[in-house]
Amino acid sequence: MPRRVSDNFIEPWLEYEKRVHEEFGRNGFKKRCVWSGVGEVTTAEVSDFRKILETAPDEKPLQRYIAEHPALLVGERGVPHCRWVIPQPSLAERYFPDFLVARINSGGVRWSFVELETPVIDSLFTQHGHARKQLRQGIKQIDDWRAWCEDNLDIARRPRNKGGLGLTDIYPAPGLVIIGRSDDRTDEDRAGRLRRFEERHQVEIWSYDRLIREAEDRAQEPGKHGSPSCEECGIA
């Protein structure tokens, strides 16, 4: 029987998928699979994070809590699929992103750089429309990580047992900056200024309240996004 076109696509994809999972496992990165329930955030985690947020003077206690409860970030970029969430990876001891997040789909491994900035800020932009220092700092961090990644792809992608960082198929990825609260955003921000800023710098800018809403939605309705089998990676 002649092979179907779909077979010619599926078999190489399954081989790639298997290789990526094996490489992540060998490099010590644990997968958070929301489809099987392993990576789902709990209502208790969301509640505790909200309490920390209400009194946090800066991003440090929030970074620590997310590092201990990485399921809070499984829905980064608004897509609640399976993730590898890597807290503060060392980029050759030069840079330490707050988080690297990876997911896999038919296009390959999709990476994101995640930078946490202060939750305490009056506004994201000055009266003259210039980005505040904290927002500029978050963008610069992501730009620095992208530049390092572009200049050091070989060492970044190389497995750890061969002297690399084990970041399979990483590239100068999109970024996510989490900063401030929902009420920091002005009508002008929502009318397009923030979206234009995001497009210019190839980032998404979330408030901590948005992160909580996304996690809370998953915690309130576990399994709402799929079946017990992972539809993205095909591995239960």
ZAMI-640291 format. One line per 10 residues: number of its first residue (from 0); their letters; for each residue x, y, z of N, C-alpha, C, O. Coordinates in pm, whole numbers, plus 32768, in hexadecimal, padded with zeros to 4 digits. Example, Ala and Ser with C-alpha at 12.3 -4.5 7.8 and 13.67 -1.06 7.14 Angstrom:
2
0 = AS = 8527 7DC7 830C 84CE 7E3E 830C 8528 7EB6 830C 8590 7EB4 834E; 8505 7F1F 82C4 8557 7F96 82CA 850A 8003 8313 853D 8072 8324
end
This chain:
236
0 = MPRRVSDNFI = 8055 7F88 8000 8000 8000 8000 8059 807D 8000 80B6 8086 8050; 803D 80DE 7FA8 8090 8157 7FA6 807F 81A6 8026 8013 81A7 8061; 80E9 81E9 8052 80E6 8239 80CD 8099 82BA 80B3 80A5 82F8 8049; 8049 82E0 8113 7FFE 835D 8109 8057 83D4 8129 80BA 83C7 8171; 8032 8448 80F4 807E 84C2 8111 8081 84DD 81A7 80E8 8507 81DD; 8010 84C4 81EA 800B 84DD 8279 806D 8484 82C5 80A7 84AF 8329; 8081 8406 8293 80E2 83AE 82D4 816F 83E8 82C8 81BE 83E0 8325; 818E 8421 8253 8212 845A 823C 822D 84CF 8299 82A0 84ED 82BA; 81C2 8512 82C4 81D3 8581 8323 81D6 854F 83B2 822B 857A 8401; 817B 84F5 83D4 8169 84CD 845F 81E3 8483 8496 820D 849D 8507
10 = EPWLEYEKRV = 821B 8427 8448 8289 83D8 847D 8303 842D 84A0 833B 841C 850D; 8330 8488 8448 83A0 84E0 8472 837B 8536 84E9 83D0 8551 853E; 82FE 8563 84F0 82D3 85B5 8562 82DB 8566 85E3 8309 859A 8649; 82AD 84E9 85E2 82B3 8497 865A 8343 847E 8684 8361 847B 86FC; 839A 846C 8624 8427 8459 8644 8462 84D8 8683 84AE 84D1 86E3; 843E 854C 864B 846D 85CB 8683 8437 85DE 8710 8481 8602 876C; 83B7 85C5 871F 8375 85D4 87A1 83B8 857D 880B 83D2 85AA 887A; 83D3 8501 87E8 8414 84A5 8845 84A0 84D6 8869 84C8 84D1 88DD; 84EA 8505 8805 8572 8536 881E 8571 85AC 887D 85C2 85B3 88DA; 8515 8609 8866 850F 8680 88BB 84F0 865A 894B 8530 868C 89A7
20 = HEEFGRNGFK = 848E 8603 8960 846C 85DA 89E7 84E1 8595 8A2C 84FC 85AC 8AA2; 8526 8540 89E1 8599 84FC 8A1C 8607 855E 8A40 8646 8551 8AA9; 8620 85C0 89E9 868A 8622 8A04 8667 8677 8A7D 86BD 868F 8AD3; 85ED 86A4 8A85 85C6 86F3 8AFB 85D6 86A0 8B7A 8608 86D1 8BDF; 85AD 8621 8B74 85BA 85CB 8BE9 864B 85B7 8C12 866D 85C0 8C88; 86A1 859C 8BB0 8730 8588 8BCF 876E 8606 8C09 87C9 85FE 8C5B; 873D 867B 8BDE 8776 86F9 8C0E 8738 8726 8C92 8758 8792 8CC4; 86DF 86D2 8CCA 86AB 86ED 8D4F 8633 8748 8D55 8614 877E 8DBF; 85ED 875D 8CE4 857B 87B7 8CE1 84FA 8766 8CE7 84E3 870F 8C93; 84A6 8783 8D49 842A 873A 8D5E 83B7 877B 8D12 83A5 87F4 8D17
30 = KRCVWSGVGE = 836C 8729 8CCE 82FA 875A 8C81 8282 876D 8CDB 8267 871C 8D34; 8239 87DB 8CC3 81BB 87F6 8D09 814B 87DE 8CA5 8131 8834 8C50; 8109 876D 8CAE 80A4 8747 8C4A 8018 8761 8C81 7FE7 8715 8CD4; 7FD8 87CC 8C54 7F54 87EF 8C87 7EEA 878A 8C5A 7E84 8779 8C9D; 7F03 8749 8BEB 7E9F 86EB 8BB6 7E92 8670 8C10 7E27 8634 8C1A; 7EFE 864C 8C51 7EF9 85D8 8CAA 7EE1 8601 8D3B 7ED2 85AB 8D92; 7EDD 8685 8D55 7EC8 86B5 8DDC 7F48 86CE 8E2A 7F45 870D 8E93; 7FB9 869D 8DF6 8038 86AA 8E3F 8062 873B 8E4D 809E 8761 8EB1; 8043 878D 8DE8 8071 8816 8DEA 8009 887C 8E11 8021 88F5 8E06; 7F93 884F 8E3E 7F2A 88AC 8E5E 7F47 88F7 8EE1 7F7A 88BE 8F41
40 = VTTAEVSDFR = 7F24 8976 8EE1 7F31 89C6 8F59 7EBA 89A9 8FB4 7E4D 8989 8F84; 7ECD 89B2 9036 7E61 8999 9096 7E27 8A1C 90C8 7E68 8A85 90C0; 7DAE 8A17 90FC 7D6F 8A8F 9133 7DC0 8AC3 91AA 7DC6 8B3C 91C0; 7DFC 8A69 91F7 7E4E 8A93 926A 7EC8 8AE2 923C 7EED 8B46 927A; 7F08 8AB5 91CE 7F7C 8AFD 919B 7F57 8B88 916C 7F9F 8BE9 9185; 7EE6 8B93 9127 7EB9 8C16 90F7 7E9A 8C71 916D 7EC0 8CE6 916D; 7E57 8C3C 91D2 7E34 8C8B 9248 7EB1 8CBC 9291 7EB9 8D30 92B9; 7F13 8C64 92A3 7F8E 8C8A 92E7 7FDB 8CF3 9297 8012 8D52 92CF; 7FDE 8CE0 9213 8024 8D41 91BF 7FE1 8DCA 91C7 8025 8E31 91CC; 7F5D 8DCC 91CA 7F15 8E4B 91D6 7F38 8E92 9259 7F4A 8F0C 925B
50 = KILETAPDEK = 7F42 8E46 92C4 7F64 8E80 9346 7FF0 8EBC 9344 8006 8F2A 9378; 804F 8E75 9308 80D7 8EA8 92FE 80DA 8F27 92AB 8120 8F86 92CD; 808E 8F28 923D 808A 8F9C 91E4 8058 9018 922D 808B 9086 9215; 7FF7 900A 9284 7FBB 907E 92C6 801E 90C8 931F 800C 913F 9339; 8086 9084 934E 80E6 90C5 93A9 8173 90CB 9371 81CD 9100 93B2; 8188 9096 92F9 8210 9091 92C2 8242 911D 929E 81FE 9165 9255; 82B7 9144 92D0 82ED 91C8 92AF 8332 91CA 9227 8345 9234 91EB; 8357 9153 91F7 8398 9147 9175 837B 90BB 913F 8327 9073 9175; 83C2 9095 90D5 83A5 9017 9092 83E7 8F9D 90D3 83C4 8F2C 90B1; 8444 8FB1 9130 8492 8F40 9163 843E 8ED3 91A6 8451 8E5E 9186
60 = PLQRYIAEHP = 83E2 8EF5 9202 8392 8E88 923D 8338 8E44 91D9 8316 8DCE 91E9; 8310 8E8B 9170 82BB 8E51 9109 830C 8DF0 90B3 82DB 8D85 908D; 8387 8E15 9096 83DF 8DBC 9048 83F8 8D3B 9096 83F5 8CCE 905E; 8411 8D49 9116 842E 8CD2 9168 83B5 8C75 916A 83C3 8BFB 915F; 833E 8CAF 9179 82C7 8C5A 9183 82AA 8C14 90FF 8287 8B9E 90FF; 82B8 8C5A 908F 82A0 8C1A 900D 8307 8BAD 8FF4 82E6 8B45 8FBB; 8384 8BC4 901C 83EB 8B5D 900A 83C6 8ADE 9056 83E3 8A70 9029; 8386 8AEE 90CA 835C 8A7A 9119 82D9 8A3E 90E6 82BB 89CA 9101; 828B 8A8F 909C 8208 8A62 906A 81FD 8A87 8FD6 81AD 8ADE 8FB1; 824C 8A45 8F81 8255 8A6E 8EF4 81D4 8A5E 8EA5 81C9 8A95 8E37
70 = ALLVGERGVP = 8173 8A15 8ED9 80F4 8A07 8E90 80AF 8A8E 8E7E 805A 8A9C 8E26; 80D2 8AF1 8ECF 8099 8B77 8EBE 80BB 8BB1 8E35 8072 8C05 8E01; 812B 8B84 8DFA 8157 8BBB 8D79 8133 8B62 8D02 8157 8B82 8C91; 80EE 8AF6 8D1A 80D1 8A99 8CAC 807C 8ADC 8C40 8080 8AB3 8BCC; 8030 8B41 8C63 7FDD 8B85 8C00 801A 8C04 8BC8 7FD2 8C59 8B94; 80A1 8C14 8BD4 80DE 8C8D 8B9E 80BF 8C99 8B09 80AE 8C35 8AC4; 80BA 8D14 8AD9 8096 8D36 8A4F 8007 8D0F 8A30 7FE2 8D05 89BB; 7FB5 8CF9 8A98 7F27 8CE5 8A85 7EFF 8C5F 8A4B 7E8C 8C4D 8A23; 7F5B 8BFF 8A45 7F3C 8B7C 8A0C 7F56 8B12 8A77 7FCA 8AF2 8A91; 7EEF 8ADB 8AB6 7F04 8A7F 8B27 7F21 89F2 8AFB 7ED1 8997 8B13
80 = HCRWVIPQPS = 7F94 89DD 8ABB 7FBF 8958 8A95 8038 892F 8AE7 8065 897A 8B3E; 806D 88BA 8ACB 80DA 8883 8B1B 8159 88D7 8B0D 8173 8912 8AA4; 81A6 88DA 8B79 821C 8930 8B7C 8290 88EE 8BC6 827D 8897 8C1B; 8306 8919 8BA4 837B 8909 8BF9 8397 8996 8C2F 83B2 89F1 8BE1; 8392 89A7 8CB1 83A8 8A29 8CF1 842C 8A21 8D3B 843B 89D4 8D9A; 848E 8A73 8D10 8516 8A6B 8D46 8535 8AED 8D90 8547 8B56 8D51; 853C 8AE9 8E16 8557 8B63 8E63 85EB 8B89 8E64 8642 8B34 8E7C; 8606 8C06 8E4B 868B 8C42 8E53 86FA 8BEB 8E18 875B 8BCB 8E5E; 86ED 8BC4 8D9A 875C 8B7A 8D5B 87D4 8BD6 8D49 87C5 8C4F 8D33; 8849 8B9E 8D53 88C3 8BEC 8D40 88E9 8BEB 8CAC 88FE 8B81 8C72
90 = LAERYFPDFL = 88F3 8C60 8C71 8924 8C6B 8BE8 89BA 8C83 8BF0 89EA 8CF4 8BE6; 8A03 8C14 8C03 8A94 8C17 8C0F 8AC4 8C75 8C7E 8B2B 8CB7 8C70; 8A77 8C7A 8CED 8A9A 8CCC 8D61 8A9A 8D61 8D43 8ACB 8DB0 8D93; 8A63 8D89 8CD1 8A5F 8E17 8CAF 89D6 8E53 8CC8 89CA 8EC1 8CFE; 896F 8E0A 8CA1 88E6 8E39 8CB4 8897 8DCB 8CFA 88B3 8D55 8CEC; 8832 8DF6 8D47 87DD 8D99 8D8F 874B 8DC3 8D7C 8713 8E08 8DD2; 870C 8D9A 8D0E 867E 8DBB 8CFB 862A 8D8B 8D70 864A 8D25 8DAE; 85C0 8DD3 8D8F 8568 8DA5 8DF9 8532 8D1A 8DD7 8532 8CC0 8E2B; 8503 8D0B 8D5A 84D2 8C89 8D2E 84E8 8C7A 8C98 84DE 8CDA 8C4D; 8505 8BFF 8C6F 84F8 8BD7 8BE4 8486 8B73 8BDF 847E 8B18 8C32
100 = VARINSGGVR = 842E 8B85 8B7F 83BB 8B2C 8B72 83BA 8AF3 8AE4 83C8 8B3D 8A83; 83A9 8A70 8ADA 83A8 8A2E 8A57 832B 89D9 8A49 82FD 899C 8AA9; 82F5 89D5 89D2 828B 8976 89B1 82A6 8941 8925 82F2 897C 88D9; 8268 88D1 8904 8282 8893 8884 81FF 8886 8836 8199 885C 886D; 8203 88A9 87B7 8192 888F 875E 81C8 886A 86D5 823F 884F 86C6; 8171 8868 8671 819C 8839 85ED 8206 8892 85AF 8249 8868 8551; 8217 890B 85E2 827F 8964 85AF 8304 8954 85F5 8366 8995 85D1; 830A 88FC 8659 8386 88E7 86A2 8379 8915 8733 830B 891E 8768; 83EB 8930 8771 83EC 8961 87FB 83D8 89F8 87FA 8422 8A40 87B7; 8375 8A26 8842 8358 8AB4 884D 8388 8AE6 88D4 8357 8ABB 893D
110 = WSFVELETPV = 83E8 8B42 88D2 8423 8B75 894C 83EE 8C01 896C 83C7 8C4C 8913; 83EE 8C23 89ED 83D1 8CAB 8A1A 8432 8CD1 8A88 8452 8C81 8ADF; 8461 8D4E 8A83 84AC 8D88 8AF2 8448 8DD2 8B4B 83F9 8E23 8B19; 844B 8DB8 8BCC 83EC 8DF8 8C29 843A 8E4B 8C8E 8491 8E19 8CD4; 8418 8ECA 8C94 8457 8F28 8CF2 83ED 8F5D 8D52 8387 8F91 8D27; 8407 8F51 8DD3 83AF 8F8A 8E39 83E7 9011 8E65 845E 901D 8E84; 8391 9074 8E66 83B5 90F8 8E9A 835B 9119 8F10 8304 90C9 8F34; 836E 918A 8F4B 8327 91AE 8FC5 828F 91AE 8FB2 825E 91D6 8F49; 8244 9181 9017 81B3 918E 9011 8185 9219 903D 8110 923C 902C; 81E2 9268 9074 81C0 92EC 90AC 81F1 9359 904D 8267 937B 904C
120 = IDSLFTQHGH = 8195 938E 8FFE 81B7 93F8 8F9F 8137 9447 8F82 80CC 940D 8F70; 8144 94CB 8F7F 80CD 951F 8F6D 8094 9514 8EDF 801B 9513 8ECC; 80EC 950C 8E7E 80C2 9503 8DF2 8136 94CD 8DA0 81A9 94D1 8DCC; 8117 949A 8D2A 8180 9462 8CD4 81C5 94CE 8C81 8237 94BD 8C56; 8180 953E 8C6B 81B5 95A9 8C17 81A8 9630 8C5E 814E 9644 8CB0; 8203 968B 8C3D 81FB 9713 8C73 818D 9761 8C2C 8150 9730 8BCD; 8175 97DC 8C5A 8111 9831 8C19 8134 984E 8B89 80DB 986B 8B38; 81B4 9846 8B66 81E0 9860 8ADD 81E8 97E1 8A89 8216 97E4 8A17; 81BA 9771 8AC1 81B4 96F6 8A75 8234 96A3 8A74 823F 9644 8A27; 8295 96C6 8AC8 8311 9679 8ACF 8302 9607 8B34 82C6 9618 8B9E
130 = ARKQLRQGIK = 833A 9594 8B12 8333 9521 8B6B 837D 953F 8BED 83E9 957A 8BEC; 8343 9516 8C5D 8385 9527 8CDE 8403 94D0 8CE7 8414 9470 8C9C; 845A 94F5 8D44 84DB 94B2 8D53 84CA 941C 8D65 8514 93CD 8D29; 846A 93F2 8DB8 845A 9364 8DD4 8431 9316 8D58 845D 92A5 8D43; 83DD 9352 8D05 83B4 9310 8C89 8428 930B 8C27 843F 92A5 8BE6; 8471 937A 8C1B 84E6 937A 8BC3 854C 9310 8BEE 8589 92CD 8B9C; 855B 9303 8C72 85BA 92A1 8CA7 8590 9214 8C82 85E4 91C2 8C5E; 850E 91F6 8C8A 84DE 9172 8C65 84F6 9154 8BD2 851E 90E5 8BB0; 84DE 91B6 8B7C 84F5 91A4 8AED 858A 918F 8AD1 85AF 913A 8A80; 85E0 91DD 8B15 8670 91CF 8AFF 86A2 9145 8B27 86F6 9109 8AE3
140 = QIDDWRAWCE = 866D 9112 8B96 8695 908C 8BC1 8678 9026 8B53 86CE 8FD4 8B32; 8601 902C 8B1B 85DC 8FCC 8AB3 8631 8FE1 8A37 865A 8F80 89F7; 864B 905E 8A12 86A2 907A 899F 872E 9040 89B5 876A 9008 895A; 8762 904E 8A30 87E7 9018 8A4F 87E8 8F80 8A42 8847 8F47 8A0C; 877F 8F3E 8A73 8779 8EAC 8A6B 876F 8E7E 89D9 87AE 8E1C 89B2; 8721 8EC6 898B 8715 8EA3 88FD 879C 8EB1 88B6 87C3 8E5A 8868; 87E2 8F1F 88D2 8862 8F36 8891 88C6 8ECA 88B8 8910 8E97 8864; 88C8 8EA6 893A 8923 8E3C 8966 8900 8DBA 8920 8959 8D72 88F2; 8881 8D9C 8919 8854 8D20 88DB 887D 8D1B 8848 88AB 8CB4 8817; 886B 8D8A 8803 888D 8D8F 8775 8923 8D79 8760 894B 8D39 86FF
150 = DNLDIARRPR = 8974 8DAF 87BA 8A06 8DA4 87AD 8A3D 8D1F 87E0 8AB0 8CFD 87C5; 89EB 8CD4 882A 8A1E 8C5A 886B 89BF 8BE4 8858 89AB 8B95 88B5; 8984 8BD8 87E2 8921 8B6F 87CB 895C 8AE3 87E3 8918 8A8C 881A; 89D7 8ACF 87BB 8A0F 8A49 87C7 8A16 8A1D 8859 89E9 89AF 887B; 8A4F 8A71 88AF 8A5C 8A4B 893B 89D3 8A46 897F 89BD 89F4 89D9; 8978 8A9C 8955 88F2 8A9C 8992 88A8 8A1B 8972 8866 89E3 89C9; 88B3 89EC 88F6 8869 8975 88CC 88B0 88F2 88EF 8870 8889 88F8; 8931 88F7 8901 897E 887D 8917 8952 8839 899A 893B 887F 89FC; 8946 87B5 899E 891F 876F 8A19 897E 878C 8A8C 89F4 87AA 8A78; 894A 8784 8B04 899B 879F 8B7A 8A10 873F 8B87 8A7D 8765 8BB4
160 = NKGGLGLTDI = 89FA 86C1 8B61 8A67 8660 8B70 8AD5 8675 8B09 8B39 862E 8B09; 8AC2 86D8 8AB0 8B2B 86FA 8A50 8B59 878B 8A62 8B91 87C7 8A07; 8B40 87C1 8ADB 8B71 8845 8AFC 8B17 88B9 8AD7 8B40 892D 8ADF; 8A9C 889B 8AAC 8A40 8905 8A86 89D9 8921 8AF3 89E5 88F2 8B64; 8973 896E 8ACD 890A 8992 8B2B 8890 8938 8B20 8839 893A 8B77; 8888 88E9 8AB6 8819 888B 8AA7 8795 88CA 8A82 872B 888E 8A9A; 8797 8941 8A47 871B 8987 8A22 86F9 8961 8992 8719 89AA 8934; 86B9 88F1 8983 86A2 88B4 8901 865E 8913 889E 85F2 8948 88B8; 86A0 8928 882C 8669 8978 87BD 8641 8A05 87E6 85E6 8A40 87AA; 8683 8A3C 884A 8663 8AC6 8872 868F 8B27 8805 86E7 8B09 87B5
170 = YPAPGLVIIG = 8651 8B99 8803 866E 8C03 87A2 8653 8C88 87E7 861F 8C88 8856; 8675 8CFB 87A9 8657 8D7C 87E8 85BF 8D90 87F0 8581 8DC6 8794; 8585 8D65 885E 84F5 8D4E 886A 84A7 8DCC 8890 84E0 8E2F 88BC; 8422 8DC6 887D 83CC 8E31 88B0 83D8 8E3E 8947 8405 8DE1 898B; 83AF 8EB0 897B 83BB 8EC7 8A0A 8335 8EE6 8A4A 82D6 8F0F 8A08; 8330 8ED1 8ACD 82BC 8EF5 8B1E 82EF 8F41 8B97 833E 8F0D 8BE5; 82C2 8FBC 8BA7 82E3 900D 8C1D 8266 9015 8C73 81FB 903C 8C44; 8272 8FEE 8CF1 8203 8FF8 8D4F 8224 9069 8DB0 8289 9064 8DF6; 81CF 90CD 8DB2 81ED 9147 8DFD 816A 9189 8E2B 8108 918D 8DE0; 816A 91BC 8EA5 80FC 920E 8ED4 8079 91C2 8EE7 8075 9147 8EE6
180 = RSDDRTDEDR = 800E 9211 8EF8 7F88 91DA 8F0F 7F2A 920B 8EA1 7F4D 9265 8E55; 7EB5 91D2 8E99 7E57 91F6 8E2E 7E31 9289 8E32 7E20 92C7 8DC9; 7E24 92C1 8EAA 7DF9 934D 8EB2 7E69 93B0 8E95 7E53 9429 8E9D; 7EE2 937E 8E73 7F4E 93D6 8E47 7F3A 9400 8DB5 7F72 9464 8D89; 7EEA 93B5 8D6C 7ED7 93CF 8CDD 7E70 943F 8CCA 7E04 943B 8D04; 7E93 94A2 8C7A 7E39 9511 8C5F 7DE3 94F3 8BE5 7DFA 9492 8B9E; 7D7F 9549 8BCF 7D2A 953A 8B58 7D7F 9545 8AD9 7D65 94FF 8A77; 7DE3 959C 8ADC 7E38 95AC 8A67 7E8B 952E 8A4E 7EA0 9506 89DB; 7EBB 94EF 8ABA 7F03 9471 8AAC 7EAB 940A 8A68 7ED6 93C6 8A0A; 7E2F 93FE 8A97 7DD4 9398 8A63 7DA4 93B8 89D6 7D7B 935F 898C
190 = AGRLRRFEER = 7DA9 9437 89B2 7D79 9460 892D 7DDD 9441 88BE 7DBD 9452 8848; 7E54 9416 88E2 7EB2 93F1 8879 7F43 940B 8898 7F9C 93D0 885A; 7F5F 9465 88F8 7FEB 9487 8914 8039 940D 8944 80A9 93F6 8917; 7FFF 93BE 899D 8044 9349 89D2 8057 92E0 8964 80C0 92A1 895C; 7FF2 92CD 8912 7FFC 926A 88A5 8069 9291 8842 80B5 923B 8815; 8071 9311 8820 80DA 933E 87C4 8165 932A 8801 81C2 9304 87BB; 8171 9343 8883 81F0 9330 88C8 8218 929C 88C6 828C 927B 88B1; 81B6 9245 88DC 81D1 91B5 88D9 8201 9189 884F 8261 913D 8843; 81BE 91BA 87E7 81E2 9193 875F 826E 91C4 873B 82BA 917E 86F8; 8291 923E 8767 8313 9278 8748 8383 9226 8786 83EE 9216 874A
200 = HQVEIWSYDR = 836C 91F3 87FE 83D7 91AD 8848 83C7 9116 8848 8415 90CF 8889; 8363 90E2 8801 834B 9052 87F9 833E 9013 8884 8380 8FAF 88A4; 82E9 904F 88D4 82CD 901B 895A 8237 9021 8973 81ED 9065 892C; 820C 8FD7 89D8 818A 8FEE 8A14 81A2 902A 8A9D 8203 9009 8AE0; 8148 9083 8AC6 8154 90C3 8B49 80D6 90A3 8B98 8069 90CF 8B76; 80E8 9057 8C01 8078 902F 8C56 8082 9074 8CDC 80EE 9097 8D0A; 800F 9088 8D1B 800C 90AC 8DA8 800B 902B 8DFA 7FED 8FC0 8DC6; 802D 9037 8E79 8026 8FC1 8ED0 7F96 8F93 8EE1 7F7C 8F1D 8EF6; 7F37 8FF0 8ED8 7EAB 8FCA 8EE0 7E83 8F73 8E6A 7E33 8F16 8E79; 7EBA 8F90 8DF5 7E9B 8F3C 8D81 7ED3 8EB0 8D94 7E91 8E4E 8D72
210 = LIREAEDRAQ = 7F4B 8EA6 8DCB 7F84 8E22 8DE7 7F2B 8DD5 8E47 7F14 8D5E 8E35; 7EF9 8E19 8EAE 7EA1 8DD9 8F0F 7E1F 8DAD 8ECE 7DF0 8D3E 8EE7; 7DE4 8E03 8E7A 7D65 8DDF 8E39 7D76 8D64 8DE2 7D21 8D0B 8DE2; 7DE4 8D5E 8D97 7DFC 8CEC 8D3F 7E0D 8C6C 8D91 7DD3 8C04 8D70; 7E5C 8C75 8DFD 7E72 8BFF 8E51 7DF2 8BD8 8E9A 7DD4 8B61 8EA8; 7DA7 8C3A 8EC7 7D2B 8C20 8F0F 7CC5 8BDA 8EB6 7C7C 8B83 8EE4; 7CC2 8C01 8E39 7C66 8BC3 8DDA 7C85 8B2E 8DCB 7C2A 8ADB 8DC8; 7D05 8B0C 8DC3 7D2A 8A80 8DB7 7D12 8A35 8E39 7CEB 89C0 8E38; 7D29 8A78 8EAA 7D17 8A36 8F2B 7C84 8A1C 8F49 7C63 89B7 8F85; 7C2E 8A76 8F1E 7B9F 8A68 8F39 7B60 89FB 8EE4 7B02 89B8 8F0F
220 = EPGKHGSPSC = 7B95 89EA 8E6B 7B5A 8987 8E10 7BC7 892B 8DDB 7BEB 8934 8D66; 7BFC 88D3 8E2E 7C68 887B 8E01 7C3B 8823 8D8D 7BCC 87EC 8D8E; 7C93 8816 8D2B 7C76 87C2 8CB9 7C1E 8800 8C50 7BFC 87BE 8BEE; 7BF7 8880 8C61 7B99 88BD 8C03 7BD7 88CD 8B79 7B8E 88D7 8B16; 7C5B 88CF 8B71 7C9D 88EA 8AF1 7CBC 886B 8AA2 7CF1 8873 8A34; 7C9B 87F7 8AD7 7CB9 8780 8A89 7C9C 86FF 8AD2 7C61 8700 8B3E; 7CC5 8692 8A99 7CAE 860E 8ACE 7D28 85E2 8B1E 7D8B 862B 8B23; 7D23 856B 8B5F 7D96 853B 8BAB 7E11 851F 8B54 7E7C 8502 8B8A; 7E05 8526 8AD2 7E75 850F 8A79 7EA1 8593 8A3C 7E4E 85E4 8A12; 7F24 85AA 8A36 7F57 8629 8A05 7F49 8632 896D 7F88 85E5 8925
230 = EECGIA = 7EF6 868E 893D 7EDE 869A 88AE 7F50 86E0 8866 7F59 86D7 87EB; 7FA5 8726 88AE 8014 876A 886C 808B 870E 8857 80C6 870B 87EC; 80AD 86C3 88BE 8127 8672 88B3 810A 85DE 88A0 8166 8591 8882; 808D 85B4 88B1 806B 8529 8899 8097 84CA 8904 808A 8450 88F6; 80CD 8501 8972 80FD 84AB 89DE 80A4 84C1 8A58 8094 8532 8A88; 806A 8457 8A8A 8009 8462 8AF8 804C 8492 8B77 800A 84A1 8BDE
end
